Amino acid sequence: AGLFSNAEDLAKLMQMYMNGGSYGGVTFVKPETVSEFTKTQYSGGRRGAGFDKIPSPVKNGPSANSYGHFGFTGTMVWNDPDSQLVFVILTNRINPSVDNKKLQSQKVRENIRQKLYDSIVK
């Protein structure tokens, strides 16, 4: 549960997905596989086969084509192909205990993501 790595490596991984499965001139995943990972699998759903999707895109926010993962431990990676943005947020939600629900109840990751859009995407 969660993402255990560093921000630079996670950014490279997410850039590889944004590039259709390739990074640094090397193909790691077929483009068709990336497409399956990142498209909603059923009508009204909010998940692809590998990533979360935006259920209701908003103006000046993540596009309908965006996708990512909110990890149990408080992490977040998010790609938005329309804006060419990659987000990596690493936190420690389970500190001081696994019962810490503030990150979710206060929508901290969603709010950070929106502030980034407000600052970057015009």
Backbone as a printed PyTorch tensor [residue, N CA C, xyz], in Angstrom:
tensor([[[  0.8450,  -1.1800,   0.0000],
         [  0.0000,   0.0000,   0.0000],
         [  0.8820,   1.2320,   0.0000]],

        [[  0.6430,   2.1280,  -0.9240],
         [  1.4550,   3.3410,  -0.9920],
         [  2.5540,   3.2070,  -2.0250]],

        [[  3.3020,   4.2590,  -2.1720],
         [  4.4230,   4.2930,  -3.1050],
         [  5.6880,   4.4850,  -2.2940]],

        [[  6.6350,   3.5940,  -2.4520],
         [  7.8730,   3.6860,  -1.6930],
         [  9.0210,   3.8780,  -2.6720]],

        [[  9.4500,   5.1110,  -2.8070],
         [ 10.5220,   5.4710,  -3.7180],
         [ 10.9050,   6.9040,  -3.4010]],

        [[ 11.6050,   7.5340,  -4.3280],
         [ 11.8840,   8.9580,  -4.1670],
         [ 11.1660,   9.7200,  -5.2810]],

        [[ 11.0370,  11.0110,  -5.0970],
         [ 10.2530,  11.8340,  -6.0290],
         [ 10.8210,  11.7860,  -7.4430]],

        [[ 12.1400,  11.8030,  -7.5720],
         [ 12.7450,  11.8020,  -8.9060],
         [ 12.4170,  10.5170,  -9.6650]],

        [[ 12.5550,   9.3680,  -9.0260],
         [ 12.2510,   8.1120,  -9.7060],
         [ 10.7650,   7.9800, -10.0310]],

        [[  9.9100,   8.4200,  -9.1260],
         [  8.4750,   8.3750,  -9.4110],
         [  8.1090,   9.3110, -10.5580]],

        [[  8.7570,  10.4670, -10.6320],
         [  8.5130,  11.3910, -11.7490],
         [  8.9350,  10.7480, -13.0670]],

        [[ 10.0520,  10.0380, -13.0700],
         [ 10.5000,   9.3430, -14.2860],
         [  9.5130,   8.2510, -14.6770]],

        [[  9.0320,   7.5030, -13.6910],
         [  8.0500,   6.4550, -13.9650],
         [  6.7830,   7.0440, -14.5760]],

        [[  6.2850,   8.1220, -13.9790],
         [  5.0720,   8.7440, -14.4940],
         [  5.3030,   9.3800, -15.8640]],

        [[  6.4860,   9.9370, -16.0970],
         [  6.8110,  10.4880, -17.4170],
         [  6.8330,   9.3720, -18.4550]],

        [[  7.3270,   8.1960, -18.0630],
         [  7.3280,   7.0530, -18.9650],
         [  5.8990,   6.7100, -19.3790]],

        [[  4.9680,   6.7130, -18.4200],
         [  3.5660,   6.4640, -18.7730],
         [  3.0260,   7.5690, -19.6800]],

        [[  3.3600,   8.8050, -19.3750],
         [  2.8870,   9.9160, -20.2050],
         [  3.4370,   9.8020, -21.6280]],

        [[  4.6420,   9.2470, -21.7540],
         [  5.2630,   9.0700, -23.0720],
         [  4.7470,   7.8290, -23.7930]],

        [[  3.7190,   7.1970, -23.2760],
         [  3.1700,   6.0120, -23.9310],
         [  3.9570,   4.7510, -23.6620]],

        [[  4.7430,   4.7370, -22.5810],
         [  5.4770,   3.5350, -22.1980],
         [  6.9740,   3.6070, -22.4130]],

        [[  7.4640,   4.7410, -22.9180],
         [  8.8970,   4.8900, -23.2040],
         [  9.5050,   6.0040, -22.3700]],

        [[ 10.7810,   5.8230, -22.0510],
         [ 11.5230,   6.8630, -21.3370],
         [ 12.9980,   6.7190, -21.6940]],

        [[ 13.6230,   7.8350, -22.0040],
         [ 15.0460,   7.8180, -22.3220],
         [ 15.3840,   6.9660, -23.5290]],

        [[ 14.4590,   6.8940, -24.4810],
         [ 14.7020,   6.1240, -25.6940],
         [ 14.4830,   4.6250, -25.5530]],

        [[ 13.9960,   4.1790, -24.4090],
         [ 13.7480,   2.7590, -24.1630],
         [ 12.2530,   2.5550, -23.9220]],

        [[ 11.6750,   1.5570, -24.5830],
         [ 10.2700,   1.2230, -24.3640],
         [ 10.1810,   0.1640, -23.2780]],

        [[  9.4600,   0.4790, -22.2170],
         [  9.2860,  -0.4280, -21.0890],
         [  7.9250,  -1.1100, -21.1090]],

        [[  6.9180,  -0.4090, -21.6240],
         [  5.5440,  -0.9010, -21.6550],
         [  4.9580,  -0.5340, -23.0110]],

        [[  4.1950,  -1.4360, -23.5990],
         [  3.5610,  -1.1400, -24.8810],
         [  2.5510,  -0.0030, -24.7210]],

        [[  2.4370,   0.8630, -25.7340],
         [  1.4460,   1.9430, -25.6760],
         [  0.0250,   1.4360, -25.4310]],

        [[ -0.3120,   0.2710, -25.9850],
         [ -1.6490,  -0.2880, -25.7880],
         [ -1.8970,  -0.6090, -24.3110]],

        [[ -0.8550,  -1.0560, -23.6200],
         [ -0.9740,  -1.3650, -22.1960],
         [ -1.1890,  -0.0910, -21.3960]],

        [[ -0.4330,   0.9560, -21.7280],
         [ -0.6070,   2.2470, -21.0540],
         [ -2.0260,   2.7470, -21.2690]],

        [[ -2.5430,   2.5870, -22.4710],
         [ -3.9130,   3.0090, -22.7690],
         [ -4.9210,   2.2820, -21.8770]],

        [[ -4.7400,   0.9850, -21.6820],
         [ -5.6400,   0.2200, -20.8070],
         [ -5.5110,   0.6590, -19.3530]],

        [[ -4.2770,   0.9360, -18.9190],
         [ -4.0430,   1.3920, -17.5440],
         [ -4.7440,   2.7100, -17.2620]],

        [[ -4.8430,   3.5650, -18.2770],
         [ -5.2240,   4.9580, -18.0420],
         [ -6.6210,   5.3340, -18.5270]],

        [[ -7.3660,   4.3960, -19.0790],
         [ -8.7340,   4.7260, -19.4830],
         [ -9.7200,   4.1200, -18.5030]],

        [[-10.8370,   4.8030, -18.3050],
         [-11.8900,   4.3050, -17.4250],
         [-12.3940,   2.9850, -17.9850]],

        [[-12.5220,   2.0090, -17.1190],
         [-12.8460,   0.6600, -17.5730],
         [-14.3400,   0.3940, -17.7220]],

        [[-15.1750,   1.2390, -17.1090],
         [-16.6180,   1.0690, -17.2590],
         [-17.2990,   2.4190, -17.0790]],

        [[-18.4480,   2.5640, -17.6660],
         [-19.1850,   3.8220, -17.6320],
         [-19.4840,   4.2450, -16.1990]],

        [[-19.1850,   5.4970, -15.8970],
         [-19.4410,   6.0250, -14.5670],
         [-18.3630,   5.7050, -13.5550]],

        [[-17.3510,   4.9600, -13.9760],
         [-16.2780,   4.5830, -13.0590],
         [-15.2620,   5.6900, -12.8820]],

        [[-14.4330,   5.5400, -11.8630],
         [-13.3770,   6.5140, -11.6290],
         [-12.0010,   5.8550, -11.6090]],

        [[-11.9160,   4.6500, -12.1400],
         [-10.6360,   3.9510, -12.1640],
         [-10.3520,   3.3790, -13.5420]],

        [[ -9.0730,   3.4330, -13.8910],
         [ -8.5840,   2.6870, -15.0290],
         [ -8.1130,   1.3360, -14.5080]],

        [[ -7.4700,   0.5560, -15.3540],
         [ -6.9480,  -0.7370, -14.9150],
         [ -5.7580,  -0.5550, -13.9800]],

        [[ -5.1000,   0.5890, -14.0470],
         [ -3.9340,   0.8070, -13.2090],
         [ -3.9560,   2.0870, -12.4050]],

        [[ -4.8350,   3.0170, -12.7300],
         [ -4.8030,   4.3360, -12.1070],
         [ -6.2030,   4.8540, -11.8000]],

        [[ -6.2560,   5.8170, -10.8870],
         [ -7.4910,   6.5550, -10.6290],
         [ -7.7070,   7.5580, -11.7570]],

        [[ -8.9530,   7.9170, -11.9780],
         [ -9.3250,   8.9090, -12.9750],
         [-10.1110,  10.0220, -12.2870]],

        [[-10.2270,  11.1590, -12.9520],
         [-11.0260,  12.2680, -12.4350],
         [-12.4920,  11.9730, -12.7420]],

        [[-13.3490,  11.8640, -11.7110],
         [-14.7570,  11.5590, -11.9860],
         [-15.4890,  12.7050, -12.6790]],

        [[-15.1600,  13.9420, -12.3300],
         [-15.8190,  15.1120, -12.9070],
         [-14.7890,  16.2150, -13.1100]],

        [[-14.2290,  16.3290, -14.3180],
         [-13.2430,  17.3890, -14.5530],
         [-13.8460,  18.7700, -14.3000]],

        [[-13.0170,  19.6760, -13.8120],
         [-13.4410,  21.0550, -13.5750],
         [-12.5320,  21.9920, -14.3500]],

        [[-13.0460,  23.1710, -14.6640],
         [-12.2410,  24.1710, -15.3510],
         [-11.0270,  24.4980, -14.4830]],

        [[ -9.8750,  24.6590, -15.1210],
         [ -8.6220,  24.9610, -14.4270],
         [ -8.2230,  23.8690, -13.4420]],

        [[ -8.5670,  22.6340, -13.7620],
         [ -8.1820,  21.5030, -12.9250],
         [ -7.7400,  20.3420, -13.7970]],

        [[ -7.5770,  19.1860, -13.2080],
         [ -7.1650,  18.0120, -13.9730],
         [ -8.1460,  17.7080, -15.1050]],

        [[ -7.6090,  17.3670, -16.2560],
         [ -8.4540,  17.0610, -17.4130],
         [ -9.0470,  15.6620, -17.2930]],

        [[-10.0090,  15.3830, -18.1390],
         [-10.6300,  14.0550, -18.1760],
         [ -9.6210,  12.9870, -18.5690]],

        [[ -8.5430,  13.3740, -19.2390],
         [ -7.5110,  12.4220, -19.6460],
         [ -6.4630,  12.1880, -18.5670]],

        [[ -6.5510,  12.9040, -17.4650],
         [ -5.5430,  12.7600, -16.4160],
         [ -5.7770,  11.4750, -15.6170]],

        [[ -4.7160,  11.0270, -14.9590],
         [ -4.7690,   9.7870, -14.1850],
         [ -3.6520,   9.7910, -13.1500]],

        [[ -3.8220,   8.9810, -12.1200],
         [ -2.7920,   8.9080, -11.0950],
         [ -3.1500,   7.9250, -10.0090]],

        [[ -2.4490,   8.0620,  -8.8890],
         [ -2.6470,   7.1490,  -7.7660],
         [ -2.4900,   7.9040,  -6.4580]],

        [[ -3.4400,   7.6940,  -5.5540],
         [ -3.3670,   8.2140,  -4.1980],
         [ -2.9990,   7.0340,  -3.3090]],

        [[ -1.7820,   7.0100,  -2.8060],
         [ -1.3230,   5.8870,  -2.0020],
         [ -1.8260,   5.9350,  -0.5670]],

        [[ -1.9430,   4.7810,   0.0340],
         [ -2.4080,   4.6470,   1.4190],
         [ -1.5460,   5.4450,   2.3910]],

        [[ -0.2530,   5.5120,   2.1210],
         [  0.6600,   6.1790,   3.0520],
         [  0.6930,   7.6890,   2.8880]],

        [[ -0.1180,   8.2280,   1.9810],
         [ -0.1880,   9.6820,   1.8200],
         [  0.4700,  10.1970,   0.5630]],

        [[  0.9240,   9.3070,  -0.2690],
         [  1.5960,   9.7120,  -1.4980],
         [  0.5840,  10.0320,  -2.5920]],

        [[  1.0520,  10.7030,  -3.6270],
         [  0.2290,  10.9390,  -4.8010],
         [  1.1360,  11.1050,  -6.0060]],

        [[  0.8050,  10.4200,  -7.0810],
         [  1.4120,  10.6840,  -8.3850],
         [  0.2590,  10.9810,  -9.3270]],

        [[  0.4530,  11.9310, -10.2240],
         [ -0.6310,  12.3070, -11.1280],
         [ -0.0470,  12.7870, -12.4470]],

        [[ -0.6130,  12.3240, -13.5430],
         [ -0.2470,  12.7630, -14.8910],
         [ -1.4410,  13.4330, -15.5410]],

        [[ -1.1630,  14.4990, -16.2660],
         [ -2.1980,  15.1320, -17.0770],
         [ -1.6320,  15.3510, -18.4730]],

        [[ -1.9060,  14.4180, -19.3930],
         [ -1.3770,  14.5480, -20.7500],
         [ -1.8160,  15.8290, -21.4530]],

        [[ -3.0220,  16.3200, -21.1660],
         [ -3.5050,  17.5320, -21.8280],
         [ -2.6710,  18.7520, -21.4440]],

        [[ -2.2420,  18.8070, -20.2000],
         [ -1.4270,  19.9340, -19.7210],
         [  0.0580,  19.6090, -19.6970]],

        [[  0.4020,  18.3560, -20.0060],
         [  1.7890,  17.8810, -19.9490],
         [  2.3930,  18.0910, -18.5590]],

        [[  1.6180,  17.7630, -17.5200],
         [  2.0690,  17.9180, -16.1370],
         [  2.2060,  16.5630, -15.4630]],

        [[  3.2630,  16.4360, -14.6610],
         [  3.4890,  15.2750, -13.8060],
         [  3.6210,  15.7940, -12.3820]],

        [[  2.8230,  15.2630, -11.4610],
         [  2.8900,  15.6450, -10.0500],
         [  3.3570,  14.4560,  -9.2280]],

        [[  4.2230,  14.7040,  -8.2830],
         [  4.6080,  13.7020,  -7.2900],
         [  4.5620,  14.3860,  -5.9310]],

        [[  3.7750,  13.8420,  -5.0270],
         [  3.6880,  14.3660,  -3.6670],
         [  3.9580,  13.2020,  -2.7190]],

        [[  4.9550,  13.3580,  -1.8730],
         [  5.3040,  12.3160,  -0.9080],
         [  5.0840,  12.8500,   0.5030]],

        [[  4.1990,  12.2010,   1.2470],
         [  3.9380,  12.5680,   2.6380],
         [  3.9420,  11.2910,   3.4740]],

        [[  3.7100,  11.4250,   4.7410],
         [  3.6410,  10.2670,   5.6280],
         [  2.3270,  10.3060,   6.3930]],

        [[  1.2670,   9.8750,   5.7470],
         [ -0.0690,   9.9030,   6.3270],
         [ -0.1750,   9.0440,   7.5790]],

        [[  0.5740,   7.9700,   7.6520],
         [  0.4220,   7.0430,   8.7710],
         [  1.1800,   7.4890,  10.0240]],

        [[  1.7780,   8.6780,   9.9870],
         [  2.4380,   9.2340,  11.1650],
         [  1.4640,  10.1980,  11.8390]],

        [[  1.1260,  10.1150,  13.0620],
         [  1.7270,   9.2530,  14.0830],
         [  1.1050,   7.8650,  14.1750]],

        [[ -0.0150,   7.6060,  13.4660],
         [ -0.5940,   6.2580,  13.5130],
         [ -1.3410,   5.9780,  12.2190]],

        [[ -1.6060,   4.7090,  11.9900],
         [ -2.3230,   4.2900,  10.7930],
         [ -3.7600,   4.8180,  10.7820]],

        [[ -4.2590,   5.2370,  11.9330],
         [ -5.6250,   5.7590,  12.0360],
         [ -5.7350,   7.2430,  11.7000]],

        [[ -4.6430,   7.8830,  11.3400],
         [ -4.6430,   9.3040,  10.9900],
         [ -5.4230,   9.4960,   9.6860]],

        [[ -6.5630,  10.1440,   9.7390],
         [ -7.4480,  10.3180,   8.5700],
         [ -7.4870,  11.7560,   8.0550]],

        [[ -6.6890,  12.6480,   8.6310],
         [ -6.7620,  14.0620,   8.2550],
         [ -6.4260,  14.2990,   6.7860]],

        [[ -5.4590,  13.5740,   6.2510],
         [ -5.0660,  13.7640,   4.8570],
         [ -6.2560,  13.5430,   3.9270]],

        [[ -7.0610,  12.5370,   4.2360],
         [ -8.2390,  12.2510,   3.4190],
         [ -9.3980,  13.1860,   3.7460]],

        [[ -9.7020,  13.3350,   5.0070],
         [-10.8790,  14.1200,   5.3820],
         [-10.7350,  15.5890,   5.0030]],

        [[ -9.5190,  16.1040,   5.0070],
         [ -9.2840,  17.4990,   4.6380],
         [ -8.8780,  17.6540,   3.1690]],

        [[ -8.8690,  16.5360,   2.4330],
         [ -8.5490,  16.5250,   0.9990],
         [ -7.2480,  17.2730,   0.7010]],

        [[ -6.2390,  16.9960,   1.5060],
         [ -4.9570,  17.6960,   1.3850],
         [ -4.3420,  17.4930,   0.0040]],

        [[ -4.2640,  16.2480,  -0.4700],
         [ -3.6340,  15.9940,  -1.7750],
         [ -4.4210,  16.6330,  -2.9090]],

        [[ -5.7410,  16.5280,  -2.8680],
         [ -6.5640,  17.1420,  -3.9070],
         [ -6.3870,  18.6580,  -3.9100]],

        [[ -6.3140,  19.2460,  -2.7180],
         [ -6.1400,  20.7000,  -2.6220],
         [ -4.7650,  21.1420,  -3.1070]],

        [[ -3.7260,  20.3700,  -2.7930],
         [ -2.3820,  20.6880,  -3.3040],
         [ -2.3820,  20.6090,  -4.8200]],

        [[ -2.9780,  19.5320,  -5.3520],
         [ -3.0300,  19.3760,  -6.8100],
         [ -3.7440,  20.5610,  -7.4450]],

        [[ -4.8670,  20.9980,  -6.8740],
         [ -5.6000,  22.1310,  -7.4400],
         [ -4.7860,  23.4090,  -7.3610]],

        [[ -4.0840,  23.6380,  -6.2590],
         [ -3.2340,  24.8340,  -6.1360],
         [ -2.1380,  24.8280,  -7.1940]],

        [[ -1.5920,  23.6520,  -7.4880],
         [ -0.5860,  23.5580,  -8.5480],
         [ -1.1910,  23.9220,  -9.9020]],

        [[ -2.3800,  23.4110, -10.1860],
         [ -3.0580,  23.7880, -11.4300],
         [ -3.3230,  25.2840, -11.4710]],

        [[ -3.8010,  25.8300, -10.3750],
         [ -4.0870,  27.2670, -10.3270],
         [ -2.8270,  28.0880, -10.5850]],

        [[ -1.6810,  27.5880, -10.1550],
         [ -0.4180,  28.3170, -10.3020],
         [  0.2360,  28.1210, -11.6620]],

        [[  0.0260,  26.9420, -12.2660],
         [  0.7730,  26.5880, -13.4760],
         [ -0.0590,  26.7160, -14.7420]],

        [[ -1.2730,  26.1860, -14.7210],
         [ -2.1040,  26.1250, -15.9250],
         [ -2.9770,  27.3660, -15.9880]],

        [[ -2.8330,  28.1100, -17.0300],
         [ -3.6190,  29.3420, -17.2080],
         [ -4.5610,  29.1830, -18.3710]]])
